[in-house]
Amino acid sequence: MSALPTPIEHDQALPRMQARAAVGNVTFRTICNLAGLESVREVWNSWQKTRDSNFDFFCGVVRARGEACSPHVIVLLREGRPDALLVGFKERRRIPIRICSVAVLQPELEVLEFVRGGLLGNNSEENSRALVQTVMKSLANGAADLALWDYLETESPLHHAALRSPNFVLRDHCRKLREHWFLDQPRGREMFFKNLERSQRSKLRRKHKKFQEAFAGRIEVRSMQSVAELDDAVRNMEEIARKSVKRQLGFGFFDTPRHREQLLVEAALGWLRVFVLCVDGAPVSFWKGTLYERRLHADHVGFDSAWSEYSPGIFLFLEIIERLRDAEMDFMDFGTGTGQFYECFAKVRKPEARVQIFAPKLRGIRLNLACTVAFHTTQLIQRTSWLDSARKALWKIRRSALEPTEPLTVKPETSEEVKAHDPLLEGDRR
């Protein structure tokens, strides 16, 4: 490893690397542009451990987000040499404040967001506290209205520091706990089935067989992962996504310049994995992910809602498991979520939390108050048992309003009826 420059040489080479006050033999610097990141590329690459904290991937994401986004990478130095990095970016965007699933406010904010697995190097309690204090100083100096960790491991020193360091007015009072789900060493469809409970195994076998028999000889699963295949992949995903319930609810995959730029980064790095299920050439369901360091990340899935009764998402997922049986892969990363889909398919889980710190300004205090009121109102509604029937009725009305009005143009050739799908097992996660 070549010698790193001294602190003085560092500052001269990087005019946008802002010096921080020294604490004993510890100093802090924040890199605010992509060119400045080159000075820590070597040590960063030696420490990176997740896809989101990968140097090339992170730089690609920042570029994909456009001019409103810039790096915000904090370098902790001991005796003038890097000891830890906290990887994040600064972006101006709207943050929805929701009561249940309804956005009651969407203020436009300057946000410091730190990526999953973004504390690299020495992640000791001392370093974690020092880095959080540095983030708080940035907020106090007007760098942003809010600091955000969307996926923090609850047992990590950084999680404890982010919760405990701010004072009562600025700390997060609506911490959202979520389960991060994994499937350990998937080795083909039959091996996957063996790890399920008997009732789950029977249900999934039946769904897979029904789809296969109903559309025998007309099914194609397309795999796309290269830059040359990117246009076809995006076109197919968008065609499916625009007919999905998720699109009507405002989330899921969208064909936007930002998404295309990020997909291009993933394809250029050789990580992109897109699978599209077609019947008679018509795209029905898709699964999009990345393969990084023997971990397959599930990023977006979707299906045409007109095909709900045939469970195309489940059929495609089981086909992917079979296709990847011989792949060099340790586990599949489903991300965070709740519901029977995760409990059926994923067998390993790890708790994570969403943690925020607010700027010590009137705007930040008001924002914290609004988030806290919305969060606890949602909790109260969800815990009030006599509202259960009303919530279910409203959801059914909302779902029925989004159901397709046109019948399927592609029909099964068999006369056997395909039973209605089990919505709790439908493979549509984001």
C-alpha positions as CSV (number, residue, x, y, z in Angstrom):
1,M,0.0,0.0,0.0
2,S,1.5,3.4,-1.0
3,A,1.9,5.9,1.8
4,L,-1.0,8.2,2.4
5,P,-0.5,12.0,2.3
6,T,0.0,13.9,5.6
7,P,-3.0,16.0,6.8
8,I,-1.5,19.1,5.3
9,E,-0.9,17.5,1.9
10,H,-4.5,16.0,2.1
11,D,-6.0,19.5,2.5
12,Q,-3.9,21.1,-0.2
13,A,-4.9,18.3,-2.7
14,L,-8.6,18.4,-1.8
15,P,-9.9,22.0,-1.3
16,R,-13.4,20.6,-0.7
17,M,-12.3,18.3,2.1
18,Q,-13.4,20.3,5.1
19,A,-11.2,20.1,8.2
20,R,-12.8,19.3,11.6
21,A,-11.6,20.1,15.1
22,A,-9.1,17.7,16.6
23,V,-10.1,15.6,19.7
24,G,-6.8,14.4,21.2
25,N,-5.0,12.5,18.5
26,V,-8.1,12.2,16.4
27,T,-9.1,14.5,13.5
28,F,-12.0,14.5,11.2
29,R,-12.5,15.5,7.5
30,T,-15.5,15.4,5.3
31,I,-15.2,14.7,1.6
32,C,-17.8,16.6,-0.3
33,N,-17.1,15.7,-4.0
34,L,-16.4,12.7,-6.1
35,A,-12.9,13.8,-7.0
36,G,-11.9,13.9,-3.3
37,L,-12.9,10.3,-2.8
38,E,-10.0,9.2,-4.9
39,S,-7.6,10.0,-2.0
40,V,-9.2,7.3,0.1
41,R,-10.0,4.8,-2.6
42,E,-7.2,2.4,-1.6
43,V,-8.1,2.2,2.1
44,W,-11.8,2.2,1.3
45,N,-11.5,-0.8,-1.0
46,S,-9.6,-2.7,1.7
47,W,-12.4,-2.1,4.2
48,Q,-15.6,-2.3,2.1
49,K,-18.0,-5.1,3.1
50,T,-21.4,-4.5,1.5
51,R,-22.7,-3.8,-1.9
52,D,-24.0,-0.3,-0.9
53,S,-20.6,0.6,0.6
54,N,-18.6,-0.6,-2.4
55,F,-16.5,2.3,-3.7
56,D,-17.5,2.1,-7.4
57,F,-21.1,1.3,-6.7
58,F,-21.4,4.3,-4.3
59,C,-19.8,6.7,-6.8
60,G,-22.2,5.4,-9.4
61,V,-25.2,5.9,-7.2
62,V,-24.2,9.5,-6.5
63,R,-23.7,10.3,-10.2
64,A,-27.1,8.7,-11.0
65,R,-28.9,11.0,-8.5
66,G,-27.8,14.0,-10.4
67,E,-26.7,17.5,-9.3
68,A,-28.9,17.6,-6.2
69,C,-26.7,14.8,-4.7
70,S,-23.1,14.9,-3.5
71,P,-20.9,12.7,-1.3
72,H,-20.7,13.2,2.4
73,V,-18.0,10.9,3.5
74,I,-16.4,11.4,7.0
75,V,-12.8,10.3,7.4
76,L,-11.7,9.7,11.0
77,L,-7.9,9.9,11.3
78,R,-5.7,8.8,14.2
79,E,-2.2,10.3,14.2
80,G,-3.0,11.6,10.7
81,R,-3.9,8.2,9.2
82,P,-7.4,6.9,8.3
83,D,-8.9,4.7,11.1
84,A,-12.6,4.7,9.9
85,L,-14.9,6.0,7.2
86,L,-18.6,6.9,7.5
87,V,-20.0,6.7,3.9
88,G,-23.0,8.8,3.0
89,F,-24.3,11.4,0.7
90,K,-26.1,14.7,0.8
91,E,-29.3,15.2,-1.2
92,R,-32.2,17.6,-1.5
93,R,-35.4,15.7,-1.7
94,R,-38.9,15.3,-0.3
95,I,-39.4,13.2,2.8
96,P,-43.0,11.9,3.2
97,I,-44.4,12.0,6.7
98,R,-47.1,9.3,6.9
99,I,-50.0,8.4,9.1
100,C,-50.4,4.7,8.3
101,S,-49.9,4.7,4.5
102,V,-51.1,8.2,3.8
103,A,-48.5,11.0,3.4
104,V,-49.8,14.0,5.4
105,L,-46.7,16.1,4.8
106,Q,-43.9,16.0,2.2
107,P,-41.4,18.7,3.1
108,E,-38.4,19.3,0.8
109,L,-35.3,18.8,2.9
110,E,-31.5,18.7,2.8
111,V,-30.7,15.1,3.9
112,L,-27.5,13.5,5.0
113,E,-28.1,9.7,4.3
114,F,-25.6,7.1,5.3
115,V,-25.6,3.8,3.4
116,R,-26.1,0.3,4.8
117,G,-22.8,-1.1,6.0
118,G,-21.3,2.4,5.6
119,L,-19.1,2.5,8.7
120,L,-15.8,1.1,7.4
121,G,-12.6,0.3,9.2
122,N,-12.5,0.4,13.0
123,N,-16.1,0.4,14.1
124,S,-15.4,0.7,17.8
125,E,-17.7,2.4,20.3
126,E,-15.3,5.3,20.6
127,N,-15.2,5.8,16.8
128,S,-18.9,5.4,16.4
129,R,-19.6,8.1,19.1
130,A,-17.0,10.4,17.5
131,L,-18.5,10.0,14.0
132,V,-22.0,10.6,15.2
133,Q,-20.8,13.8,17.0
134,T,-19.2,14.9,13.8
135,V,-22.5,14.4,11.9
136,M,-24.3,16.4,14.6
137,K,-21.8,19.3,14.1
138,S,-22.5,19.2,10.4
139,L,-26.2,19.6,11.1
140,A,-25.5,22.4,13.6
141,N,-23.4,24.2,10.9
142,G,-26.3,24.1,8.5
143,A,-25.2,21.2,6.2
144,A,-28.6,19.6,6.3
145,D,-32.0,19.4,8.1
146,L,-31.8,15.7,8.9
147,A,-29.3,12.9,9.2
148,L,-30.6,9.5,8.3
149,W,-29.5,5.8,8.6
150,D,-32.2,3.7,6.9
151,Y,-30.6,0.3,7.8
152,L,-28.7,0.2,11.0
153,E,-28.0,-3.1,12.7
154,T,-29.6,-2.8,16.2
155,E,-26.7,-4.4,18.0
156,S,-24.0,-2.2,16.4
157,P,-22.1,0.5,18.3
158,L,-23.1,3.0,15.6
159,H,-26.8,2.3,16.3
160,H,-26.4,2.9,20.0
161,A,-24.4,6.1,19.4
162,A,-27.0,7.5,16.9
163,L,-29.8,6.9,19.4
164,R,-28.1,8.2,22.6
165,S,-25.8,11.1,21.4
166,P,-28.4,13.7,20.5
167,N,-30.4,15.5,23.2
168,F,-34.0,14.8,23.7
169,V,-35.3,17.5,21.3
170,L,-33.1,16.3,18.4
171,R,-33.1,12.5,18.8
172,D,-35.4,10.1,17.0
173,H,-38.6,9.2,18.9
174,C,-40.0,7.1,16.1
175,R,-37.4,4.5,15.5
176,K,-38.7,1.9,13.1
177,L,-37.5,-1.7,13.7
178,R,-37.5,-4.0,10.7
179,E,-36.4,-7.5,10.0
180,H,-33.7,-8.1,7.3
181,W,-34.3,-11.4,5.7
182,F,-32.0,-13.9,4.1
183,L,-32.2,-17.3,2.4
184,D,-29.0,-19.3,3.3
185,Q,-27.2,-21.2,0.5
186,P,-30.1,-21.8,-1.9
187,R,-29.3,-25.0,-3.8
188,G,-32.1,-25.5,-6.3
189,R,-35.9,-25.8,-6.0
190,E,-36.1,-29.2,-4.5
191,M,-33.5,-28.4,-1.8
192,F,-35.5,-25.2,-1.1
193,F,-38.7,-27.2,-0.7
194,K,-37.1,-29.6,1.8
195,N,-36.3,-26.6,4.2
196,L,-40.0,-25.6,4.3
197,E,-42.8,-26.8,6.5
198,R,-45.0,-29.5,5.0
199,S,-48.0,-27.2,4.4
200,Q,-45.9,-24.5,2.8
201,R,-44.1,-27.0,0.6
202,S,-47.3,-28.5,-0.6
203,K,-48.8,-25.1,-1.4
204,L,-45.8,-23.9,-3.3
205,R,-45.5,-27.1,-5.3
206,R,-49.2,-26.9,-6.2
207,K,-48.9,-23.3,-7.4
208,H,-45.8,-24.0,-9.5
209,K,-47.4,-27.1,-11.1
210,K,-50.6,-25.3,-11.9
211,F,-48.9,-22.5,-13.7
212,Q,-46.6,-24.9,-15.5
213,E,-49.5,-27.1,-16.7
214,A,-51.8,-24.2,-17.5
215,F,-49.3,-22.6,-19.9
216,A,-47.3,-25.7,-21.0
217,G,-45.0,-24.9,-23.9
218,R,-45.7,-21.2,-23.8
219,I,-43.5,-20.2,-20.9
220,E,-40.2,-18.4,-21.2
221,V,-37.9,-17.1,-18.5
222,R,-35.5,-14.5,-19.9
223,S,-32.3,-13.6,-18.1
224,M,-30.7,-10.2,-18.7
225,Q,-27.6,-8.9,-17.1
226,S,-25.3,-7.1,-19.6
227,V,-25.1,-3.5,-20.7
228,A,-26.3,-4.5,-24.2
229,E,-29.4,-6.1,-22.7
230,L,-30.3,-3.2,-20.4
231,D,-32.8,-1.5,-22.7
232,D,-34.7,-4.7,-23.2
233,A,-34.7,-5.4,-19.4
234,V,-35.9,-1.9,-18.6
235,R,-38.6,-2.0,-21.2
236,N,-39.9,-5.3,-19.9
237,M,-39.8,-4.3,-16.3
238,E,-41.6,-1.0,-17.0
239,E,-44.3,-2.8,-19.0
240,I,-45.0,-5.1,-16.1
241,A,-44.6,-2.4,-13.4
242,R,-47.1,0.0,-14.9
243,K,-49.8,-2.7,-14.7
244,S,-49.0,-3.6,-11.1
245,V,-50.9,-2.7,-8.0
246,K,-47.7,-1.2,-6.5
247,R,-47.5,1.3,-9.3
248,Q,-51.0,2.5,-8.5
249,L,-49.9,2.9,-4.9
250,G,-46.9,4.9,-5.9
251,F,-44.0,2.6,-5.3
252,G,-42.0,-0.2,-6.9
253,F,-39.9,0.1,-10.0
254,F,-40.1,3.1,-12.3
255,D,-38.3,3.7,-15.6
256,T,-36.6,7.0,-14.7
257,P,-33.2,8.4,-15.7
258,R,-32.0,7.8,-12.1
259,H,-33.0,4.1,-12.2
260,R,-31.5,3.7,-15.6
261,E,-28.2,5.2,-14.5
262,Q,-28.0,3.0,-11.5
263,L,-28.8,-0.1,-13.6
264,L,-26.1,0.9,-16.0
265,V,-23.6,1.0,-13.1
266,E,-24.7,-2.4,-11.9
267,A,-24.5,-3.9,-15.4
268,A,-21.1,-2.4,-16.1
269,L,-19.8,-3.9,-12.8
270,G,-21.2,-7.3,-13.9
271,W,-23.6,-7.5,-10.9
272,L,-27.0,-6.9,-12.6
273,R,-29.4,-9.9,-12.6
274,V,-32.9,-9.4,-14.2
275,F,-35.3,-12.3,-14.8
276,V,-38.5,-11.8,-16.8
277,L,-41.3,-14.4,-17.0
278,C,-43.2,-14.3,-20.4
279,V,-46.2,-16.3,-21.7
280,D,-46.5,-16.3,-25.4
281,G,-43.9,-13.6,-25.5
282,A,-45.8,-11.2,-23.3
283,P,-44.0,-10.1,-20.1
284,V,-45.9,-11.2,-17.0
285,S,-43.6,-10.9,-14.0
286,F,-40.0,-9.7,-13.3
287,W,-37.4,-10.0,-10.6
288,K,-34.4,-7.6,-10.5
289,G,-31.4,-7.9,-8.2
290,T,-27.6,-7.8,-8.0
291,L,-25.0,-10.4,-7.3
292,Y,-22.2,-9.0,-5.2
293,E,-19.6,-11.0,-3.2
294,R,-21.6,-14.2,-3.4
295,R,-24.7,-12.5,-2.1
296,L,-27.8,-12.1,-4.4
297,H,-29.7,-8.9,-3.5
298,A,-33.4,-8.8,-4.4
299,D,-34.1,-5.1,-5.2
300,H,-37.4,-5.0,-7.2
301,V,-40.0,-7.5,-8.1
302,G,-43.4,-7.1,-9.8
303,F,-46.1,-8.7,-11.8
304,D,-49.0,-7.7,-14.0
305,S,-52.0,-7.6,-11.6
306,A,-54.3,-9.1,-14.3
307,W,-52.4,-12.4,-13.6
308,S,-52.9,-12.4,-9.8
309,E,-54.9,-15.6,-9.8
310,Y,-52.0,-17.5,-11.3
311,S,-49.3,-16.4,-8.8
312,P,-46.7,-15.5,-11.4
313,G,-44.3,-14.0,-8.9
314,I,-44.1,-17.3,-7.0
315,F,-43.6,-19.3,-10.2
316,L,-40.8,-16.9,-11.3
317,F,-39.1,-17.0,-7.9
318,L,-39.0,-20.8,-7.9
319,E,-37.6,-20.9,-11.4
320,I,-34.9,-18.5,-10.3
321,I,-34.0,-20.7,-7.4
322,E,-33.6,-23.6,-9.7
323,R,-31.6,-21.7,-12.3
324,L,-29.1,-20.5,-9.6
325,R,-28.6,-23.9,-8.0
326,D,-25.0,-24.1,-9.3
327,A,-24.2,-20.5,-8.9
328,E,-21.4,-19.4,-6.6
329,M,-23.7,-17.9,-4.1
330,D,-23.7,-18.1,-0.3
331,F,-27.2,-16.6,0.3
332,M,-30.0,-14.5,-1.1
333,D,-30.7,-11.1,0.5
334,F,-34.4,-10.3,0.5
335,G,-34.0,-6.9,2.2
336,T,-36.4,-5.7,4.9
337,G,-40.1,-6.3,5.2
338,T,-42.9,-8.0,7.0
339,G,-45.5,-10.7,6.2
340,Q,-45.8,-14.4,5.4
341,F,-43.9,-14.0,2.1
342,Y,-40.6,-13.4,4.1
343,E,-41.4,-16.0,6.7
344,C,-42.0,-18.6,4.1
345,F,-39.1,-17.9,1.7
346,A,-36.4,-16.5,4.0
347,K,-34.9,-18.6,6.9
348,V,-32.4,-16.2,8.5
349,R,-33.3,-12.7,9.8
350,K,-31.4,-9.9,11.4
351,P,-33.1,-6.8,13.2
352,E,-32.3,-3.4,11.7
353,A,-33.6,0.1,12.5
354,R,-34.2,3.4,10.8
355,V,-32.7,6.2,12.9
356,Q,-32.8,9.9,12.3
357,I,-31.0,12.9,13.9
358,F,-32.5,16.4,13.4
359,A,-30.7,19.7,13.0
360,P,-30.6,22.0,16.1
361,K,-32.7,24.6,14.2
362,L,-36.4,25.5,14.5
363,R,-37.0,23.7,11.2
364,G,-35.4,20.5,12.5
365,I,-37.3,20.7,15.8
366,R,-40.6,21.2,14.0
367,L,-39.8,18.3,11.7
368,N,-39.0,16.0,14.6
369,L,-42.3,16.9,16.3
370,A,-44.3,16.2,13.0
371,C,-42.5,12.8,12.6
372,T,-43.1,11.9,16.2
373,V,-46.8,12.8,16.1
374,A,-47.4,10.9,12.8
375,F,-45.5,7.8,14.0
376,H,-47.3,7.5,17.3
377,T,-50.7,8.2,15.7
378,T,-50.0,5.4,13.3
379,Q,-49.0,3.1,16.3
380,L,-52.3,4.0,18.1
381,I,-54.4,3.2,15.0
382,Q,-52.7,-0.1,14.4
383,R,-53.0,-1.2,18.0
384,T,-56.7,-0.3,18.3
385,S,-58.4,-3.6,17.8
386,W,-61.9,-2.2,17.1
387,L,-60.4,-0.5,14.0
388,D,-59.3,-3.8,12.5
389,S,-62.5,-4.4,10.5
390,A,-62.5,-0.8,9.2
391,R,-58.9,-1.0,8.1
392,K,-59.5,-4.3,6.3
393,A,-62.6,-2.9,4.6
394,L,-60.7,0.2,3.4
395,W,-57.9,-2.0,2.1
396,K,-60.3,-4.2,0.2
397,I,-62.0,-1.1,-1.4
398,R,-58.6,0.3,-2.3
399,R,-57.4,-3.0,-3.8
400,S,-60.6,-3.5,-5.8
401,A,-60.3,0.0,-7.2
402,L,-56.9,-0.9,-8.5
403,E,-57.9,-4.3,-10.0
404,P,-57.6,-4.5,-13.8
405,T,-60.8,-3.9,-15.7
406,E,-59.7,-5.7,-18.8
407,P,-59.6,-9.5,-18.9
408,L,-56.5,-11.4,-19.7
409,T,-55.7,-11.7,-23.4
410,V,-53.6,-14.8,-22.8
411,K,-55.5,-17.8,-21.4
412,P,-54.5,-21.3,-20.3
413,E,-55.1,-24.0,-22.8
414,T,-56.1,-26.5,-20.1
415,S,-59.7,-26.7,-19.0
416,E,-58.8,-27.3,-15.4
417,E,-59.6,-24.4,-13.2
418,V,-56.6,-22.6,-11.5
419,K,-57.5,-21.9,-7.9
420,A,-57.3,-18.3,-6.6
421,H,-53.9,-17.3,-5.4
422,D,-53.0,-16.9,-1.7
423,P,-52.3,-13.2,-1.3
424,L,-50.1,-13.8,1.7
425,L,-47.6,-15.8,-0.5
426,E,-47.6,-13.5,-3.5
427,G,-44.0,-12.7,-4.4
428,D,-44.3,-9.0,-4.8
429,R,-42.0,-7.4,-2.2
430,R,-41.3,-3.7,-3.1
